[in-house]
Structure formats: structure tokens, C-alpha cells
Amino acid sequence: MQDLELIAFQIISNVGSARSSFVNAIRAAKSGDFDGAEKMIEAGETDFLAGHKAHQQLLTNEASGTAAPVTLLLAHAEDQLMSAEAFKILAREFIDLYRRLDKEDA
């Protein structure tokens, strides 16, 4: 059980950092800092990948016959993972939108 908790916390921690980076990327783009926005997206991608790798470990374990029990902590980790992925998609869309608006103002 401790291994499952550790993996869940790895997912939560990494994708939480990723989501923060994606939100900060939107804020940077909103203020016209598109280079900063791209750097925040890259940082978020790195953190997201770390969280995704931890999640993948659970999937690999289950595929080999060692299924993890579904706990509230694991459900929370899954929710955070999906939320971060949605923020990643939205951040890219917002950055594109702010770029377009910036070009129209020029």
C-alpha cells in the first residue's frame, strides 16, 4: 500500500506543478510575453511527463497482474492528471488566441 501512496503522491505533485505552469503560461501570454509563455509550457510538459510516467507505472503493474486497489487518494491523483491535461490543451489554445489578438492590435 505504501508504494501505491507514493506513486499517487508523485502523480499529484508533478501534475499539480504542471497545471500551475500551464496557468502561468496563459497569464504570460495575456500580458504579451509569448516567449515566457512558451517556457512555462515547456516546464509544464516536463512536470506532466513525470506525473504521466508514475501513472504509467500503475498501468504496467496492472497489465502484469498486480492491480492497484482503487482508493480516494488514487482517484484524486487520476483527477489531477486529467485536469492538468485539460489545462495543457487550454493553455495552448489561449496562447494562440492571445497571439492572434496581439497581431490584430499591431
DSSP file (Angstrom, degrees, kcal/mol; ACC not computed):
  #  RESIDUE AA STRUCTURE BP1 BP2  ACC     N-H-->O    O-->H-N    N-H-->O    O-->H-N    TCO  KAPPA ALPHA  PHI   PSI    X-CA   Y-CA   Z-CA
    1    1 A M     >        0   0    0      0, 0.0     4,-2.3     0, 0.0     5,-0.2   0.000 360.0 360.0 360.0 -34.7    0.0    0.0    0.0
    2    2 A Q  H  >  +     0   0    0      1,-0.2     4,-2.4     2,-0.2     5,-0.2   0.878 360.0  53.7 -64.0 -36.2    2.9    2.4    0.7
    3    3 A D  H  > S+     0   0    0      2,-0.2     4,-2.4     1,-0.2    -1,-0.2   0.913 108.5  49.6 -63.4 -41.6    4.1    2.0   -2.9
    4    4 A L  H  > S+     0   0    0      2,-0.2     4,-2.6     1,-0.2    -2,-0.2   0.912 110.9  49.4 -63.0 -43.2    0.7    2.9   -4.2
    5    5 A E  H  X S+     0   0    0     -4,-2.3     4,-2.5     2,-0.2    -2,-0.2   0.909 110.6  50.6 -62.8 -41.8    0.5    6.0   -1.9
    6    6 A L  H  X S+     0   0    0     -4,-2.4     4,-2.1     2,-0.2    -2,-0.2   0.926 111.9  46.7 -62.1 -45.4    4.0    7.1   -3.1
    7    7 A I  H  X S+     0   0    0     -4,-2.4     4,-2.4     2,-0.2    -2,-0.2   0.918 111.5  51.7 -63.9 -42.9    3.0    6.7   -6.7
    8    8 A A  H  X S+     0   0    0     -4,-2.6     4,-2.7     1,-0.2    -2,-0.2   0.915 111.1  47.5 -60.1 -43.3   -0.2    8.6   -6.2
    9    9 A F  H  X S+     0   0    0     -4,-2.5     4,-2.7     2,-0.2     5,-0.2   0.847 109.0  54.4 -68.9 -32.5    1.6   11.5   -4.5
   10   10 A Q  H  X S+     0   0    0     -4,-2.1     4,-2.4     2,-0.2     5,-0.3   0.926 111.0  46.0 -63.4 -43.8    4.2   11.5   -7.3
   11   11 A I  H  X S+     0   0    0     -4,-2.4     4,-2.7     2,-0.2     5,-0.4   0.960 114.9  46.5 -61.3 -51.4    1.4   11.9   -9.8
   12   12 A I  H  X S+     0   0    0     -4,-2.7     4,-1.8     1,-0.2    -2,-0.2   0.919 115.1  46.1 -59.2 -46.9   -0.4   14.6   -7.7
   13   13 A S  H  X S+     0   0    0     -4,-2.7     4,-1.9     2,-0.2    -1,-0.2   0.943 116.7  42.4 -63.6 -49.5    2.8   16.6   -7.1
   14   14 A N  H  X S+     0   0    0     -4,-2.4     4,-2.1    -5,-0.2    -2,-0.2   0.929 117.5  43.5 -68.2 -45.4    4.1   16.5  -10.7
   15   15 A V  H  X S+     0   0    0     -4,-2.7     4,-2.6    -5,-0.3    -1,-0.2   0.801 110.3  57.6 -74.3 -24.9    0.8   17.2  -12.4
   16   16 A G  H  X S+     0   0    0     -4,-1.8     4,-2.0    -5,-0.4    -1,-0.2   0.916 109.0  45.6 -65.3 -42.4    0.0   19.9   -9.9
   17   17 A S  H  X S+     0   0    0     -4,-1.9     4,-2.1     2,-0.2    -2,-0.2   0.892 112.4  52.2 -64.7 -39.7    3.2   21.7  -10.8
   18   18 A A  H  X S+     0   0    0     -4,-2.1     4,-2.4     2,-0.2    -2,-0.2   0.938 108.0  50.3 -61.9 -46.8    2.5   21.2  -14.5
   19   19 A R  H  X S+     0   0    0     -4,-2.6     4,-2.4     1,-0.2    -1,-0.2   0.903 109.1  51.9 -60.5 -41.4   -1.0   22.7  -14.1
   20   20 A S  H  X S+     0   0    0     -4,-2.0     4,-2.5     1,-0.2    -1,-0.2   0.909 109.2  50.3 -60.9 -41.5    0.5   25.7  -12.4
   21   21 A S  H  X S+     0   0    0     -4,-2.1     4,-1.9     2,-0.2    -2,-0.2   0.897 109.8  50.5 -63.5 -39.9    2.9   26.2  -15.2
   22   22 A F  H  X S+     0   0    0     -4,-2.4     4,-1.7     2,-0.2    -2,-0.2   0.899 111.0  48.0 -66.2 -40.1    0.1   26.0  -17.8
   23   23 A V  H  X S+     0   0    0     -4,-2.4     4,-2.1     1,-0.2    -2,-0.2   0.915 111.9  50.0 -64.7 -42.6   -1.9   28.6  -15.9
   24   24 A N  H  X S+     0   0    0     -4,-2.5     4,-2.4     1,-0.2    -2,-0.2   0.823 105.7  57.4 -66.0 -30.1    1.2   30.8  -15.7
   25   25 A A  H  X S+     0   0    0     -4,-1.9     4,-2.4     2,-0.2    -1,-0.2   0.909 106.4  48.9 -64.7 -41.4    1.7   30.3  -19.4
   26   26 A I  H  X S+     0   0    0     -4,-1.7     4,-2.5     2,-0.2    -2,-0.2   0.927 111.4  49.6 -62.4 -44.6   -1.8   31.7  -20.1
   27   27 A R  H  X S+     0   0    0     -4,-2.1     4,-1.5     2,-0.2    -2,-0.2   0.899 110.7  49.9 -62.0 -41.0   -1.0   34.7  -17.8
   28   28 A A  H  <>S+     0   0    0     -4,-2.4     5,-2.6     1,-0.2     3,-0.3   0.930 111.9  47.4 -64.4 -44.4    2.2   35.4  -19.6
   29   29 A A  H ><5S+     0   0    0     -4,-2.4     3,-1.6     1,-0.2    -2,-0.2   0.894 106.9  57.7 -63.7 -39.2    0.6   35.2  -23.0
   30   30 A K  H 3<5S+     0   0    0     -4,-2.5    -1,-0.2     1,-0.3    -2,-0.2   0.852 108.1  47.0 -59.4 -34.6   -2.2   37.5  -21.7
   31   31 A S  T 3<5S-     0   0    0     -4,-1.5    -1,-0.3    -3,-0.3    -2,-0.2   0.413 124.8-104.1 -88.6   2.8    0.4   40.1  -20.9
   32   32 A G  T < 5S+     0   0    0     -3,-1.6     2,-1.4    -4,-0.2    -3,-0.2   0.491  81.3 130.6  91.8   3.6    2.1   39.7  -24.2
   33   33 A D     >< +     0   0    0     -5,-2.6     4,-2.0    -6,-0.2    -1,-0.2  -0.629  20.4 161.3 -91.9  79.4    5.1   37.7  -23.0
   34   34 A F  H  > S+     0   0    0     -2,-1.4     4,-2.1     2,-0.2    -1,-0.2   0.817  72.0  53.9 -74.1 -30.9    4.9   34.9  -25.6
   35   35 A D  H  > S+     0   0    0     -3,-0.2     4,-2.1     2,-0.2    -1,-0.2   0.925 110.8  47.2 -65.8 -43.3    8.4   33.7  -25.0
   36   36 A G  H  > S+     0   0    0      1,-0.2     4,-2.1     2,-0.2    -2,-0.2   0.881 109.6  54.3 -63.0 -38.3    7.7   33.4  -21.3
   37   37 A A  H  X S+     0   0    0     -4,-2.0     4,-2.2     1,-0.2    -1,-0.2   0.914 108.2  48.7 -62.2 -43.0    4.5   31.5  -22.1
   38   38 A E  H  X S+     0   0    0     -4,-2.1     4,-2.4     1,-0.2    -1,-0.2   0.883 109.8  52.0 -66.0 -37.5    6.4   29.0  -24.2
   39   39 A K  H  X S+     0   0    0     -4,-2.1     4,-2.3     2,-0.2    -1,-0.2   0.887 109.6  49.7 -64.7 -37.7    8.9   28.5  -21.5
   40   40 A M  H  X S+     0   0    0     -4,-2.1     4,-2.6     2,-0.2    -2,-0.2   0.878 109.2  51.8 -68.9 -37.0    6.1   27.8  -19.0
   41   41 A I  H  X S+     0   0    0     -4,-2.2     4,-2.7     2,-0.2    -2,-0.2   0.934 110.4  49.0 -62.5 -44.8    4.5   25.3  -21.4
   42   42 A E  H  X S+     0   0    0     -4,-2.4     4,-2.0     2,-0.2    -2,-0.2   0.914 112.0  48.2 -61.1 -43.4    7.9   23.5  -21.7
   43   43 A A  H  X S+     0   0    0     -4,-2.3     4,-2.1     1,-0.2    -1,-0.2   0.912 112.5  49.2 -63.3 -41.9    8.3   23.4  -17.9
   44   44 A G  H  X S+     0   0    0     -4,-2.6     4,-3.1     1,-0.2    -2,-0.2   0.894 107.8  53.8 -63.6 -40.2    4.7   22.2  -17.6
   45   45 A E  H  X S+     0   0    0     -4,-2.7     4,-2.6     2,-0.2    -1,-0.2   0.904 107.6  51.2 -60.8 -41.2    5.3   19.5  -20.2
   46   46 A T  H  X S+     0   0    0     -4,-2.0     4,-1.7     2,-0.2    -2,-0.2   0.934 114.4  42.4 -61.9 -47.0    8.4   18.2  -18.2
   47   47 A D  H  X S+     0   0    0     -4,-2.1     4,-2.1     2,-0.2    -2,-0.2   0.901 113.5  52.6 -66.8 -40.8    6.4   18.0  -15.0
   48   48 A F  H  X S+     0   0    0     -4,-3.1     4,-2.8     1,-0.2    -2,-0.2   0.914 107.1  52.6 -61.5 -42.1    3.4   16.5  -16.7
   49   49 A L  H  X S+     0   0    0     -4,-2.6     4,-2.4     1,-0.2    -1,-0.2   0.892 107.3  52.1 -61.4 -40.0    5.6   13.8  -18.3
   50   50 A A  H  X S+     0   0    0     -4,-1.7     4,-1.6     2,-0.2    -1,-0.2   0.914 112.5  45.4 -62.8 -42.5    7.0   12.9  -14.8
   51   51 A G  H  X S+     0   0    0     -4,-2.1     4,-2.1     1,-0.2    -2,-0.2   0.889 111.9  51.9 -66.4 -39.2    3.5   12.5  -13.5
   52   52 A H  H  X S+     0   0    0     -4,-2.8     4,-2.7     1,-0.2    -2,-0.2   0.873 106.6  53.7 -65.6 -37.5    2.4   10.5  -16.5
   53   53 A K  H  X S+     0   0    0     -4,-2.4     4,-1.5     2,-0.2    -1,-0.2   0.891 108.0  50.1 -64.7 -38.9    5.4    8.2  -16.1
   54   54 A A  H  X S+     0   0    0     -4,-1.6     4,-1.2     2,-0.2    -2,-0.2   0.911 112.2  48.1 -64.1 -41.4    4.3    7.5  -12.5
   55   55 A H  H  X S+     0   0    0     -4,-2.1     4,-1.8     1,-0.2     3,-0.4   0.897 106.9  56.4 -64.1 -40.6    0.8    6.8  -13.8
   56   56 A Q  H  X S+     0   0    0     -4,-2.7     4,-2.7     1,-0.2    -1,-0.2   0.837  99.2  61.0 -61.7 -32.6    2.2    4.5  -16.4
   57   57 A Q  H  X S+     0   0    0     -4,-1.5     4,-2.4     1,-0.2    -1,-0.2   0.908 104.0  49.2 -61.0 -41.3    3.9    2.5  -13.7
   58   58 A L  H  X S+     0   0    0     -4,-1.2     4,-2.3    -3,-0.4    -2,-0.2   0.913 111.2  49.4 -63.5 -41.9    0.5    1.7  -12.2
   59   59 A L  H  X S+     0   0    0     -4,-1.8     4,-2.4     2,-0.2    -2,-0.2   0.901 110.9  49.8 -64.2 -40.7   -0.8    0.7  -15.7
   60   60 A T  H  X S+     0   0    0     -4,-2.7     4,-1.5     2,-0.2    -1,-0.2   0.912 110.2  50.8 -63.9 -42.7    2.2   -1.5  -16.2
   61   61 A N  H  <>S+     0   0    0     -4,-2.4     5,-2.9     1,-0.2    -2,-0.2   0.917 111.7  47.3 -60.6 -43.4    1.7   -3.2  -12.8
   62   62 A E  H ><5S+     0   0    0     -4,-2.3     3,-1.7     1,-0.2    -2,-0.2   0.900 108.4  54.4 -67.5 -39.3   -2.0   -3.8  -13.6
   63   63 A A  H 3<5S+     0   0    0     -4,-2.4    -1,-0.2     1,-0.3    -2,-0.2   0.802 107.2  52.5 -63.8 -27.9   -1.2   -5.3  -17.0
   64   64 A S  T 3<5S-     0   0    0     -4,-1.5    -1,-0.3    -5,-0.2    -2,-0.2   0.348 131.2 -92.5 -91.1   7.6    1.2   -7.7  -15.4
   65   65 A G  T < 5S+     0   0    0     -3,-1.7     2,-0.7    -5,-0.1    -3,-0.2   0.472  96.2 109.9 102.7   1.8   -1.4   -8.9  -13.0
   66   66 A T      < -     0   0    0     -5,-2.9     2,-0.2    -6,-0.2    -3,-0.1  -0.737  48.9-171.3-112.6  82.7   -0.9   -6.6  -10.0
   67   67 A A        -     0   0    0     -2,-0.7    -8,-0.1    -5,-0.2    -9,-0.0  -0.496  20.0-126.8 -75.8 139.4   -3.9   -4.3   -9.9
   68   68 A A        -     0   0    0     -2,-0.2     2,-0.1   -10,-0.2    -1,-0.1  -0.648  27.2-111.7 -82.4 139.8   -3.9   -1.4   -7.5
   69   69 A P        -     0   0    0      0, 0.0     2,-0.7     0, 0.0     5,-0.1  -0.483  34.0-111.5 -68.6 142.9   -6.8   -1.0   -5.2
   70   70 A V        +     0   0    0     -2,-0.1     2,-0.3     4,-0.1     3,-0.0  -0.668  48.6 170.5 -79.6 116.5   -9.0    2.0   -6.0
   71   71 A T     >  -     0   0    0     -2,-0.7     4,-2.5     1,-0.1     5,-0.2  -0.768  48.8-108.7-119.8 166.5   -8.6    4.4   -3.2
   72   72 A L  H  > S+     0   0    0     -2,-0.3     4,-2.3     1,-0.2     5,-0.2   0.884 120.7  54.1 -61.9 -37.5   -9.7    8.0   -2.7
   73   73 A L  H  > S+     0   0    0      2,-0.2     4,-2.2     1,-0.2    -1,-0.2   0.914 109.9  45.9 -63.4 -43.3   -6.0    9.1   -3.0
   74   74 A L  H  > S+     0   0    0      2,-0.2     4,-2.5     1,-0.2    -2,-0.2   0.897 111.4  52.2 -67.5 -40.1   -5.6    7.3   -6.3
   75   75 A A  H  X S+     0   0    0     -4,-2.5     4,-2.3     1,-0.2    -2,-0.2   0.899 109.7  50.1 -61.6 -39.9   -8.9    8.7   -7.6
   76   76 A H  H  X S+     0   0    0     -4,-2.3     4,-2.6     2,-0.2    -2,-0.2   0.911 109.2  51.1 -64.2 -42.5   -7.6   12.2   -6.7
   77   77 A A  H  X S+     0   0    0     -4,-2.2     4,-2.2     2,-0.2    -2,-0.2   0.919 110.8  48.5 -61.2 -43.8   -4.4   11.5   -8.5
   78   78 A E  H  X S+     0   0    0     -4,-2.5     4,-2.4     2,-0.2    -1,-0.2   0.911 111.4  50.4 -61.8 -43.1   -6.3   10.5  -11.6
   79   79 A D  H  X S+     0   0    0     -4,-2.3     4,-2.4     1,-0.2    -2,-0.2   0.910 110.8  48.5 -62.1 -43.6   -8.5   13.6  -11.4
   80   80 A Q  H  X S+     0   0    0     -4,-2.6     4,-2.5     2,-0.2    -1,-0.2   0.879 109.6  53.2 -65.4 -38.0   -5.4   15.8  -11.1
   81   81 A L  H  X S+     0   0    0     -4,-2.2     4,-2.0     2,-0.2    -2,-0.2   0.938 111.9  44.2 -61.3 -48.2   -3.8   14.1  -14.0
   82   82 A M  H  X S+     0   0    0     -4,-2.4     4,-2.2     1,-0.2    -2,-0.2   0.886 112.5  52.8 -65.8 -38.4   -6.8   14.7  -16.2
   83   83 A S  H  X S+     0   0    0     -4,-2.4     4,-2.4     1,-0.2    -1,-0.2   0.918 108.8  49.2 -63.1 -44.0   -7.2   18.3  -15.0
   84   84 A A  H  X S+     0   0    0     -4,-2.5     4,-2.2     1,-0.2    -1,-0.2   0.895 109.6  52.1 -63.6 -39.3   -3.6   19.1  -15.9
   85   85 A E  H  X S+     0   0    0     -4,-2.0     4,-2.0     1,-0.2    -1,-0.2   0.906 109.6  49.4 -64.4 -40.0   -4.0   17.6  -19.3
   86   86 A A  H  X S+     0   0    0     -4,-2.2     4,-2.6     1,-0.2    -2,-0.2   0.907 110.2  50.7 -64.4 -41.2   -7.1   19.8  -19.9
   87   87 A F  H  X S+     0   0    0     -4,-2.4     4,-2.9     1,-0.2    -1,-0.2   0.867 107.0  55.2 -63.9 -35.6   -5.2   22.8  -18.7
   88   88 A K  H  X S+     0   0    0     -4,-2.2     4,-2.0     2,-0.2    -1,-0.2   0.939 110.5  44.7 -61.7 -46.9   -2.3   22.0  -21.1
   89   89 A I  H  X S+     0   0    0     -4,-2.0     4,-1.9     1,-0.2    -2,-0.2   0.935 116.0  46.4 -62.8 -47.1   -4.8   21.9  -24.1
   90   90 A L  H  X S+     0   0    0     -4,-2.6     4,-2.9     1,-0.2     5,-0.2   0.876 108.2  56.3 -65.3 -37.5   -6.5   25.1  -23.0
   91   91 A A  H  X S+     0   0    0     -4,-2.9     4,-2.6     1,-0.2    -1,-0.2   0.928 107.6  48.6 -60.9 -44.4   -3.2   26.9  -22.4
   92   92 A R  H  X S+     0   0    0     -4,-2.0     4,-2.1     1,-0.2    -1,-0.2   0.909 112.6  48.6 -61.9 -40.9   -2.1   26.2  -25.9
   93   93 A E  H  X S+     0   0    0     -4,-1.9     4,-2.3     2,-0.2    -2,-0.2   0.923 112.3  47.8 -65.2 -44.1   -5.4   27.5  -27.2
   94   94 A F  H  X S+     0   0    0     -4,-2.9     4,-3.1     2,-0.2     5,-0.2   0.896 109.7  52.8 -64.3 -40.2   -5.3   30.6  -25.1
   95   95 A I  H  X S+     0   0    0     -4,-2.6     4,-2.3    -5,-0.2    -1,-0.2   0.934 110.4  47.9 -61.8 -44.6   -1.7   31.3  -26.2
   96   96 A D  H  X S+     0   0    0     -4,-2.1     4,-2.3     2,-0.2    -1,-0.2   0.910 112.6  49.5 -60.7 -42.1   -2.7   31.1  -29.9
   97   97 A L  H  X S+     0   0    0     -4,-2.3     4,-2.6     1,-0.2    -2,-0.2   0.930 110.9  48.3 -63.4 -46.2   -5.7   33.3  -29.2
   98   98 A Y  H  X S+     0   0    0     -4,-3.1     4,-2.3     1,-0.2    -1,-0.2   0.859 110.4  52.7 -65.0 -34.2   -3.6   36.0  -27.5
   99   99 A R  H  X S+     0   0    0     -4,-2.3     4,-2.2    -5,-0.2    -1,-0.2   0.936 109.9  48.4 -63.3 -45.0   -1.0   35.8  -30.3
  100  100 A R  H  X S+     0   0    0     -4,-2.3     4,-2.0     1,-0.2    -2,-0.2   0.926 112.8  47.4 -61.1 -45.4   -3.8   36.4  -32.8
  101  101 A L  H  X S+     0   0    0     -4,-2.6     4,-1.7     1,-0.2    -1,-0.2   0.878 109.7  53.9 -63.4 -37.6   -5.2   39.3  -30.8
  102  102 A D  H  X S+     0   0    0     -4,-2.3     4,-1.0     1,-0.2    -1,-0.2   0.889 108.3  49.5 -64.5 -39.2   -1.7   40.8  -30.4
  103  103 A K  H  < S+     0   0    0     -4,-2.2     3,-0.3     1,-0.2    -1,-0.2   0.879 108.9  52.4 -66.5 -38.1   -1.2   40.7  -34.2
  104  104 A E  H  < S+     0   0    0     -4,-2.0    -1,-0.2     1,-0.2    -2,-0.2   0.836 108.3  51.2 -67.4 -31.9   -4.5   42.4  -34.8
  105  105 A D  H  <        0   0    0     -4,-1.7    -1,-0.2     1,-0.2    -2,-0.2   0.727 360.0 360.0 -75.5 -21.1   -3.6   45.2  -32.3
  106  106 A A     <        0   0    0     -4,-1.0    -1,-0.2    -3,-0.3    -2,-0.2   0.495 360.0 360.0 -76.8 360.0   -0.3   45.8  -34.1
